């Protein structure tokens, strides 16, 4: 009963609240998909549902234990996932929205770089190269030796030669310049990867799961080149294809002009399962918590006339009504209507002519004592009386 009453009294602010949180939750899912942070968020969501159910059903001990547990969990989450939290805050940086950030541009080094990559692949020399884009990657890589230079064929061949002391690790390219070598990357926790993928592939995929960097991988066992981007591994067949992908990554693409209907259709169809699931989840949690929210509702009720002197009759108003604004818990206030809210007005002091009577909070009868009257409109009514004919 309460649930249907809450749904029937949805406001524009409530719909906006659910849609905003759905967008936030959906992007958190995209950012953390495939990482340990997502599993932690799912676990927290499950605990939150258990806590809400326990509180709703009045399970005192369970609610008390969860209240203590939440305080510890918040501190642990901040410590364990500080890098993911920093990443989310950097992604919603308003300076990026207004354009105050460094943009990637096509670089002259790309053709020579791609030729060097396939030269390494032909000789079956393993390599791992990070292409930094908008997200900073320093917080995700370990160790590393500073080195300054252009990512040309000579430098790549010398760094990734098996006899080189710097070959075991990744090269970092920032703004078209090599800045670090022998870097170690976080491995992906995904256990369903192809068996032929080695540590380089797992490291490249692990970094692409944490930021928007692209990672070029050369397999020394198979002599193949691959590109890890957006949590996916793409096989690259030749240098021309790799150059095209690199230019695509480094060049700000102008959005394709689409009609209004095409944009709406793409928004609804693209990853619709994840979007629908997120909306359902957020709406369910919202409905579970909305009942405990302080809420106000206005109900227009007829005024019941009481104690009118027997020798008088009312000329007007014929059917007096008042708009009562009531506050309380949403699950209670949402059920209010003109059938369960009563309003009386005492006319025992009526006299001939026009008289003004006040409507007070004591004249309002509510079905639950936890609710109270905020406002009455009108607070005063004018009645006109005459004598009854004898």
Backbone torsions as a table, in degrees:
resi	resn	phi	psi	omega
1	UNK	NA	-48.4	179.7
2	UNK	-63.5	-39.7	-177.4
3	UNK	-62.7	-45.1	179.3
4	UNK	-66.5	-34.7	178.5
5	UNK	-67.6	-37.9	177.9
6	UNK	-65.2	-43.5	179.6
7	UNK	-64.5	-39.2	-179.2
8	UNK	-67.7	-21.6	-178.0
9	UNK	-108.3	25.9	177.5
10	UNK	-63.0	138.5	176.9
11	UNK	-106.3	169.3	176.3
12	UNK	-60.8	-37.7	179.0
13	UNK	-63.4	-34.6	179.7
14	UNK	-67.7	-43.2	178.2
15	UNK	-63.5	-42.6	177.9
16	UNK	-62.9	-38.1	179.1
17	UNK	-61.7	-46.8	-179.4
18	UNK	-66.4	-43.0	-179.2
19	UNK	-65.4	-41.1	180.0
20	UNK	-63.7	-46.2	-179.8
21	UNK	-68.0	-30.7	176.4
22	UNK	-64.3	-43.5	178.5
23	UNK	-62.6	-44.2	179.6
24	UNK	-63.0	-47.4	-178.8
25	UNK	-64.6	-37.5	179.7
26	UNK	-64.8	-43.7	179.2
27	UNK	-70.1	-33.7	173.9
28	UNK	-62.5	-39.2	177.7
29	UNK	-63.2	-43.4	179.9
30	UNK	-64.4	-41.2	-177.8
31	UNK	-69.5	-39.1	-173.5
32	UNK	-99.9	2.2	-178.1
33	UNK	-60.2	130.6	178.6
34	UNK	83.3	1.7	179.6
35	UNK	-108.3	168.1	177.8
36	UNK	-68.3	-26.4	179.9
37	UNK	-62.4	-36.8	179.4
38	UNK	-63.6	-41.7	178.3
39	UNK	-62.8	-37.8	177.9
40	UNK	-66.4	-39.9	178.9
41	UNK	-65.1	-40.1	177.4
42	UNK	-63.9	-41.9	177.0
43	UNK	-62.0	-41.7	177.5
44	UNK	-63.9	-38.8	178.4
45	UNK	-62.9	-41.9	177.1
46	UNK	-61.9	-43.0	177.3
47	UNK	-63.9	-37.8	178.7
48	UNK	-63.6	-38.4	177.9
49	UNK	-66.4	-42.4	178.2
50	UNK	-61.8	-42.5	179.9
51	UNK	-63.4	-41.6	-179.3
52	UNK	-65.9	-43.0	178.5
53	UNK	-63.6	-42.9	179.6
54	UNK	-62.7	-40.1	179.5
55	UNK	-69.2	-38.1	179.3
56	UNK	-67.2	-39.2	-179.1
57	UNK	-83.0	-3.0	177.3
58	UNK	77.1	30.5	177.5
59	UNK	-81.4	95.2	-169.9
60	UNK	-62.3	-50.5	-175.0
61	UNK	-66.4	-43.5	178.7
62	UNK	-61.4	-43.2	178.8
63	UNK	-62.6	-41.4	-179.4
64	UNK	-64.7	-43.1	179.9
65	UNK	-63.1	-43.1	-179.5
66	UNK	-66.2	-36.2	178.0
67	UNK	-62.7	-38.2	175.9
68	UNK	-71.1	-39.7	-177.3
69	UNK	-65.7	-36.5	-178.1
70	UNK	-61.3	-39.5	-178.5
71	UNK	-61.4	-39.6	178.9
72	UNK	-72.4	-40.4	-177.7
73	UNK	-63.8	-38.4	-179.5
74	UNK	-61.6	-43.7	179.6
75	UNK	-65.9	-42.7	179.6
76	UNK	-63.7	-40.0	-179.9
77	UNK	-64.4	-41.3	179.1
78	UNK	-62.5	-37.6	-179.4
79	UNK	-73.8	-46.4	-173.8
80	UNK	-74.3	-33.9	-174.6
81	UNK	-118.6	38.3	-179.4
82	UNK	-66.2	-34.7	179.9
83	UNK	-67.9	-41.6	178.1
84	UNK	-65.0	-39.3	178.4
85	UNK	-64.4	-42.0	178.0
86	UNK	-64.2	-37.1	-179.9
87	UNK	-64.6	-42.7	179.0
88	UNK	-63.8	-42.8	179.7
89	UNK	-64.4	-36.1	177.7
90	UNK	-69.7	-33.1	-179.6
91	UNK	-69.5	-30.6	180.0
92	UNK	-97.9	20.4	178.5
93	UNK	-62.3	121.0	-178.5
94	UNK	-64.5	-21.8	179.0
95	UNK	-65.4	-29.3	177.6
96	UNK	-72.3	-31.9	-179.6
97	UNK	-67.0	-39.6	-177.5
98	UNK	-89.4	3.8	171.4
99	UNK	93.7	8.5	-179.7
100	UNK	-89.9	63.3	175.9
101	UNK	-149.0	160.7	-177.0
102	UNK	-75.8	127.5	179.9
103	UNK	-99.0	143.1	176.7
104	UNK	-79.5	140.5	179.2
105	UNK	-127.6	157.2	177.0
106	UNK	-59.2	139.2	-177.8
107	UNK	-115.3	152.1	-179.5
108	UNK	-72.3	-17.1	-175.4
109	UNK	-79.4	-9.6	-172.7
110	UNK	-63.4	-48.1	-179.6
111	UNK	-59.5	-46.3	178.4
112	UNK	-65.2	-35.1	179.8
113	UNK	-64.5	-46.9	-177.4
114	UNK	-66.6	-36.3	177.0
115	UNK	-64.2	-38.9	178.4
116	UNK	-65.7	-37.7	179.2
117	UNK	-61.3	-44.8	-178.1
118	UNK	-77.8	-20.7	171.5
119	UNK	-68.1	-40.3	174.8
120	UNK	-64.3	-41.3	-179.6
121	UNK	-64.6	-38.7	179.6
122	UNK	-63.6	-36.1	-180.0
123	UNK	-87.7	1.1	-178.0
124	UNK	57.0	49.0	174.7
125	UNK	-108.0	118.6	-177.9
126	UNK	-67.4	146.1	179.6
127	UNK	-153.1	154.8	179.3
128	UNK	-144.8	117.3	-174.8
129	UNK	-128.7	126.7	179.1
130	UNK	-97.5	128.8	175.0
131	UNK	-107.5	104.4	-179.8
132	UNK	-74.9	136.1	178.7
133	UNK	-112.2	-106.7	-178.9
134	UNK	-93.3	-36.8	179.1
135	UNK	-78.4	140.9	175.9
136	UNK	-78.7	137.0	-174.0
137	UNK	-106.0	-5.7	-175.5
138	UNK	-57.4	-35.0	-176.3
139	UNK	-73.1	-13.3	-177.7
140	UNK	-102.6	-9.1	-177.6
141	UNK	-109.9	154.0	-178.4
142	UNK	-118.6	154.9	179.3
143	UNK	53.5	-129.2	-178.2
144	UNK	90.5	142.4	178.4
145	UNK	-112.3	130.5	179.7
146	UNK	-66.2	139.3	179.0
147	UNK	-155.5	136.6	-177.2
148	UNK	-117.8	126.5	178.9
149	UNK	174.2	172.1	177.2
150	UNK	-86.8	142.4	-178.3
151	UNK	-78.4	59.7	179.5
152	UNK	-87.6	173.3	-177.9
153	UNK	-60.1	-40.1	-177.7
154	UNK	-61.6	-44.3	-178.3
155	UNK	-67.0	-43.9	179.8
156	UNK	-62.6	-42.9	-178.4
157	UNK	-66.1	-36.0	-179.3
158	UNK	-75.4	-35.2	-178.8
159	UNK	-71.0	-44.5	-171.8
160	UNK	-94.7	8.5	169.8
161	UNK	-61.5	139.7	-176.7
162	UNK	-60.6	-26.5	179.2
163	UNK	-79.6	-12.1	-178.0
164	UNK	-74.7	137.1	177.8
165	UNK	-71.1	-8.0	-177.5
166	UNK	-106.5	5.0	-173.4
167	UNK	-74.1	-24.8	-174.9
168	UNK	-86.0	87.3	-178.9
169	UNK	153.1	-172.4	-176.7
170	UNK	-108.5	150.0	172.7
171	UNK	-97.3	137.6	-179.3
172	UNK	-108.8	126.3	176.7
173	UNK	-112.9	121.5	179.3
174	UNK	-124.8	122.3	178.8
175	UNK	59.6	33.3	179.3
176	UNK	80.7	10.3	179.5
177	UNK	-128.4	142.3	173.1
178	UNK	-75.6	125.9	-178.1
179	UNK	-117.3	-25.6	-179.9
180	UNK	-147.1	153.1	174.6
181	UNK	-136.2	168.0	180.0
182	UNK	57.9	41.7	178.5
183	UNK	-90.3	146.4	177.4
184	UNK	-109.2	134.5	-173.3
185	UNK	-109.9	158.1	175.9
186	UNK	-73.2	138.4	179.3
187	UNK	-82.6	148.1	176.9
188	UNK	-70.6	141.0	177.2
189	UNK	-82.2	-2.6	-178.2
190	UNK	-64.7	127.9	-177.8
191	UNK	-98.2	-4.3	-176.8
192	UNK	-99.7	32.1	-178.2
193	UNK	-84.4	157.1	176.6
194	UNK	-58.3	144.6	-176.1
195	UNK	-66.7	-26.7	-178.2
196	UNK	-75.6	-10.4	179.5
197	UNK	-77.0	132.1	179.7
198	UNK	-98.5	-161.1	-177.0
199	UNK	-65.6	-35.9	-179.6
200	UNK	-60.8	-44.7	-179.4
201	UNK	-65.4	-41.4	179.5
202	UNK	-65.8	-36.2	178.6
203	UNK	-69.7	-42.6	179.5
204	UNK	-62.8	-44.0	179.4
205	UNK	-67.1	-36.6	179.2
206	UNK	-62.8	-39.3	178.1
207	UNK	-70.5	-38.7	-179.8
208	UNK	-67.5	-19.5	176.6
209	UNK	-78.7	-17.5	-175.0
210	UNK	-105.9	-18.0	-179.8
211	UNK	-155.0	-179.5	-177.0
212	UNK	-92.8	13.4	177.5
213	UNK	-66.4	149.2	173.5
214	UNK	-103.9	141.8	-176.1
215	UNK	-127.2	122.4	177.7
216	UNK	-91.5	131.6	-177.7
217	UNK	-122.5	132.7	172.9
218	UNK	-116.8	122.0	-178.9
219	UNK	-88.3	124.4	179.5
220	UNK	-80.3	-19.1	177.6
221	UNK	-76.4	-42.2	-174.5
222	UNK	-107.9	-9.5	-179.4
223	UNK	64.4	38.5	-178.8
224	UNK	-116.7	153.2	176.7
225	UNK	-111.4	138.3	178.9
226	UNK	-135.6	163.9	-179.9
227	UNK	-132.8	121.7	176.9
228	UNK	-94.8	122.6	179.1
229	UNK	-150.9	140.1	176.6
230	UNK	49.7	45.0	175.6
231	UNK	67.8	18.7	178.7
232	UNK	-131.0	150.7	177.6
233	UNK	-107.0	123.1	-177.3
234	UNK	-112.6	125.5	175.9
235	UNK	-76.5	134.1	-179.2
236	UNK	-114.9	125.7	-173.7
237	UNK	-86.7	-30.9	-177.2
238	UNK	-150.9	172.4	-176.8
239	UNK	-66.3	-34.2	-179.9
240	UNK	-64.1	-42.1	178.5
241	UNK	-64.9	-41.0	179.0
242	UNK	-65.5	-39.7	177.3
243	UNK	-61.2	-41.2	179.3
244	UNK	-62.9	-44.1	178.5
245	UNK	-65.0	-40.1	179.6
246	UNK	-64.5	-43.1	177.4
247	UNK	-63.3	-36.3	177.4
248	UNK	-63.9	-37.4	-179.7
249	UNK	-72.9	-39.0	-173.0
250	UNK	-90.2	-14.4	-177.3
251	UNK	-99.7	126.8	173.7
252	UNK	-66.4	114.8	-176.5
253	UNK	-82.9	135.1	176.1
254	UNK	-77.6	132.2	-176.1
255	UNK	-64.0	139.7	177.9
256	UNK	-71.2	135.9	-179.2
257	UNK	-74.2	125.6	-179.6
258	UNK	-130.6	153.8	177.6
259	UNK	-71.4	165.9	-179.6
260	UNK	-60.6	-41.4	-178.7
261	UNK	-66.7	-39.2	179.7
262	UNK	-64.2	-39.0	177.6
263	UNK	-64.7	-44.3	179.8
264	UNK	-64.2	-42.2	-179.7
265	UNK	-64.2	-42.2	178.6
266	UNK	-64.2	-40.6	179.7
267	UNK	-62.5	-38.7	-177.2
268	UNK	-79.6	-35.4	-173.5
269	UNK	-86.5	-37.6	-175.3
270	UNK	-65.3	118.5	-179.4
271	UNK	52.2	46.3	-174.5
272	UNK	-67.0	-29.8	179.5
273	UNK	-63.3	-45.2	179.6
274	UNK	-65.6	-40.1	-179.4
275	UNK	-67.0	-44.4	179.6
276	UNK	-65.0	-41.0	177.8
277	UNK	-63.8	-40.5	178.5
278	UNK	-65.5	-42.8	178.4
279	UNK	-61.9	-44.0	178.6
280	UNK	-62.3	-43.0	-178.6
281	UNK	-65.1	-46.9	-179.6
282	UNK	-64.7	-42.2	179.8
283	UNK	-63.9	-38.9	178.6
284	UNK	-64.5	-46.6	178.6
285	UNK	-63.5	-39.8	180.0
286	UNK	-61.8	-44.3	179.9
287	UNK	-65.2	-34.2	179.2
288	UNK	-67.9	-34.1	-176.7
289	UNK	-93.9	-21.0	-173.7
290	UNK	-63.9	-30.9	-177.8
291	UNK	-61.8	-25.5	-179.2
292	UNK	-91.4	3.7	-178.3
293	UNK	-82.1	142.8	171.6
294	UNK	-69.4	132.0	-170.6
295	UNK	-142.8	147.9	176.6
296	UNK	-120.5	142.7	178.7
297	UNK	-143.4	140.6	177.6
298	UNK	-102.2	132.1	-179.7
299	UNK	-128.4	127.4	176.2
300	UNK	-93.4	119.5	-174.7
301	UNK	-126.4	148.8	174.6
302	UNK	-74.2	146.1	179.3
303	UNK	-90.3	128.1	178.8
304	UNK	-88.7	120.4	-177.7
305	UNK	-80.3	129.9	178.6
306	UNK	-130.8	151.5	171.3
307	UNK	59.7	35.3	174.6
308	UNK	-74.8	133.3	179.9
309	UNK	-55.0	142.1	-173.9
310	UNK	-65.0	-26.4	-177.2
311	UNK	-86.9	-2.1	-177.6
312	UNK	-116.5	153.1	171.1
313	UNK	-134.8	154.8	-174.1
314	UNK	-88.1	129.8	172.2
315	UNK	-87.3	-33.6	-179.7
316	UNK	-176.7	157.7	-5.2
317	UNK	-72.4	152.3	-172.9
318	UNK	-73.8	-46.4	-178.4
319	UNK	-127.1	78.1	-176.4
320	UNK	-66.2	138.7	177.3
321	UNK	-133.7	160.8	177.5
322	UNK	-141.6	144.8	176.8
323	UNK	-96.2	116.6	-175.7
324	UNK	-104.8	123.9	175.3
325	UNK	-100.5	123.2	-170.6
326	UNK	-123.7	141.8	179.2
327	UNK	-122.2	146.4	177.8
328	UNK	173.4	-167.0	176.0
329	UNK	-66.5	141.2	-174.5
330	UNK	-58.6	-37.9	-178.4
331	UNK	-65.5	-23.6	177.7
332	UNK	-91.8	-46.5	-175.4
333	UNK	-67.5	-31.4	-177.6
334	UNK	-63.8	-21.4	-177.7
335	UNK	-87.1	-2.3	-175.4
336	UNK	-74.5	143.0	173.4
337	UNK	-156.6	-178.0	-176.1
338	UNK	-69.4	-9.2	179.1
339	UNK	-85.9	-30.0	-178.5
340	UNK	-110.9	5.7	172.5
341	UNK	-114.6	120.4	-178.2
342	UNK	-111.7	143.7	177.8
343	UNK	-135.5	125.2	179.1
344	UNK	-110.8	153.6	172.4
345	UNK	-137.1	124.1	-175.0
346	UNK	-88.1	117.3	-179.5
347	UNK	-110.0	29.1	-179.1
348	UNK	-66.4	-23.1	-179.8
349	UNK	-93.3	17.5	-177.2
350	UNK	-69.2	145.8	176.9
351	UNK	-134.9	170.7	177.6
352	UNK	-61.0	145.4	178.7
353	UNK	95.5	-155.2	-179.0
354	UNK	-96.8	133.4	179.6
355	UNK	-137.2	147.3	179.9
356	UNK	-107.4	132.7	-180.0
357	UNK	-125.1	141.5	-179.8
358	UNK	-92.5	146.7	173.6
359	UNK	-107.9	115.9	-176.6
360	UNK	-106.6	171.0	178.7
361	UNK	-64.9	-26.3	178.6
362	UNK	-70.0	-17.0	179.5
363	UNK	-85.2	-5.3	-177.8
364	UNK	-101.1	131.2	178.3
365	UNK	-113.7	120.2	-178.4
366	UNK	-108.6	153.4	-177.9
367	UNK	-75.0	-11.5	-177.1
368	UNK	-141.6	135.8	-178.5
369	UNK	-73.0	-15.9	179.7
370	UNK	-74.5	-11.3	177.6
371	UNK	-100.0	153.2	178.6
372	UNK	-143.8	156.1	-176.8
373	UNK	-82.7	128.3	178.7
374	UNK	-93.0	-42.7	-175.2
375	UNK	-153.2	151.8	177.2
376	UNK	-129.3	127.9	-178.8
377	UNK	-134.3	115.5	0.6
378	UNK	-82.6	151.9	178.4
379	UNK	-81.1	-18.3	179.8
380	UNK	-136.0	140.4	179.3
381	UNK	-127.0	141.7	176.7
382	UNK	-100.4	126.7	177.3
383	UNK	-114.5	149.2	175.2
384	UNK	-118.3	130.7	-174.2
385	UNK	-119.7	154.1	170.9
386	UNK	-142.5	165.5	179.2
387	UNK	-76.6	144.2	175.1
388	UNK	-72.8	140.2	177.0
389	UNK	-66.1	142.5	-178.4
390	UNK	-92.2	NA	NA
